[in-house]
Amino acid sequence: MPVSRPLLAAAVAAGSVVMGLLTAPAVQSVGVLPADADRRCAWPIVYPKGANYAWPDTNAAYINQAVVIGPKEKVVITGRDPKARYWSITTYNYEDREVIDQVNDVTVKRAKGGSWTVTVSPKQNAKDPNSLQAAPLPAAGQSPSFKNVTIIMYRVYLSEVAGYTGGPLPTVTLHHDNGAQGIRTERLKPCAGKQIRPPDEVPILDKAEGVPSYYFVRAPGGRLYPSYDTSYLAADVPYDPSTILVVRGKAPAARKDVRYWSLCQNINVPPLPVVDCASDREIALTDGYYTIAIVGPGQVADRTAYPGVTFLDWADPDVSEPLPNAFLIVRNILPSKSFAYGIDKVALGQPASSTMGDYAPVIEHVALAELAAR
């Protein structure tokens, strides 16, 4: 079954960050967004820490910088690999929200000491993996518009240290074009405290339509900042208080078959929040198979009575019935080319069972007395 309005993303919306800057910035400076003076700093918007929009994975951080770059200007990002399962830097066009360019922890070119430098500019060097293309330049004589805004997103999955970033954030240095005076550099100070907050306006997001309720289908990333490295399955399941919703399947080997995988419970109502996620690091396995129960408030009084079962909350405890549908998303990041049963091998809009074999997640509804790992 095709998904008529796919909106899935490993990333999240940057919100209305461009309002107030679409009068042309000074010709001789990189425009920084949001335009608030107190937020002229590095990485001012972080999801899901600051806002819960567009189904983020709770085991990840989506860290954003938005800029308008002139023809001779660039943004230079310098850092080291975070202590995390996966990271990438992706550029997007704010108008169509599609990927422009990307580098990840596999493709990045590192210096001898292990550091890396990624450059975002209108003049991408296709031979250099660390050179990322920015959004297109405004036409001659025109002020910047949404299509000229570059969203730079730094993704970090499964931080291995305290904090969501896996260590210090990369530095952000702007290279301004001062005309006859040449290039002037400005290193942005890291955002801190209240400087890190959501956009001033909640982004306008449409719910997904046409997603089946009895089985998972392959869904495209849509136009909400997708990732080239991530493949998605989705199902939209109504709540039944008399049964327990269970998802079972064979687990891919983390780091071997796929770099990362997870199951998240989300709400298919704008602004498309996530409720709960379980990563491959948290999901219990029995002989290589998982049993994940998505339960409403009060459905299971003692979760410890069900060894081998991983639980996800259907909704926040204070939400009353009737509960919204469970919008379930399974993610695979960087599946191995030799792994024949990854989500990436499923044709878009087709059931997971078409190619994934035992690795296809199966939806079941069971009585509480029948809930058990197997």
C-alpha positions, 0 to 999 in steps of 0.5 A: 500500500503506498503512503500518499503523504509520506512525512517520515524523517530521521531528522526533524523540522527546523521550524520558522527559523527564517522569519525576520531574516528574509529581508536581505542581510548585509551583502558582506555577511553570512546570515545566521538564523534564527535572527534573534541577536541573543541566538547568534551562536553555534547550534541554537536548535536541538531536537528532541531536547528542545522540541518534539516535532516530526517524529524524532528518535529519542536516542538521537540528537538533531542539532541545527544551524541555519544560514544564508551564504553569499557567493564567496562565503562559506561555513567551516565546521571543525570537530572530532568524532563524537563518542557515539554509534553514528554521526553525520552532517547534512545540508538541506534547502529550507524551502523543499526540505530535501537533502542537498549534500551529506557526509558521515562517519564513514565518508568523512576525510580526517586529518592525521590527528583524527580531527575533521573539517567540513566546509559548506559553500555554494561552490562544492568540490565534488572530489572532496567528501568534506565539501558540502553544497549549500542552498542555491544563491538568490538570483541577481538583484533579489533578496534571499527567500526560503529556498536560499536558506541552508539548514546544516544538521549534525546528527548524533545517535546513541551517545556513549557519554553523559549528554546527547552530543557524544562530546564537544560539539563541532566549532562553527566559523563563518567566512564573511565576504567583505568585498574589497577588504577580503574575507573576514572570519567569525567563530560563533560561540557555542549556544548555551542555556536559554539560547538553545530553544525551539523555533518561535513558531511550531512548524506546520506539519501534515499527518501521514495518510494511507499507512496500514494498521496490520502490517509495516510498509517501507516509507520514504523519508518525505520532505522533512529533512530525511537522511540518506543513511536511514530507511524506514518502516511504518504502521498506524495501529488503533488502540484497543484497551482489551488487548496488548499490541505486540511487535515481534521479529528477528533482530538484525545484528547491530554494527554488523547487519546495520549500524543502528536500529530502533522502534519508536511509538509516535503520534500521527497528529501534528506536530507529530511528536514521539512518545517512546523509543527503544534502540537496539541497545535496549531491546531484549532478545530471545534466541535472536528474536525480539518481543516489543509491547506497546502499552497504554497507561495501566494496561500492564501493572508490573512490567518486570513480570514479563522477562524478555519483553521490551515495553514502550509507552503508548502515550504519556501517563496523563493522557486519557482514553480514547488514545490516539493510534500508535504510529510505529516507525522502525529505523535502519541506519547504514545497513550492510550491503551484504545484509539481504534483509534490511529495510533498504531492500524493500521497495517503497510502499511495499510490505516489509514481509515482501523481502525481509523474511524473519526480520520483518516486524510482525504486528500482533494483538494478544491478551495480557495472559498470552504476553510472553517473549518467544 
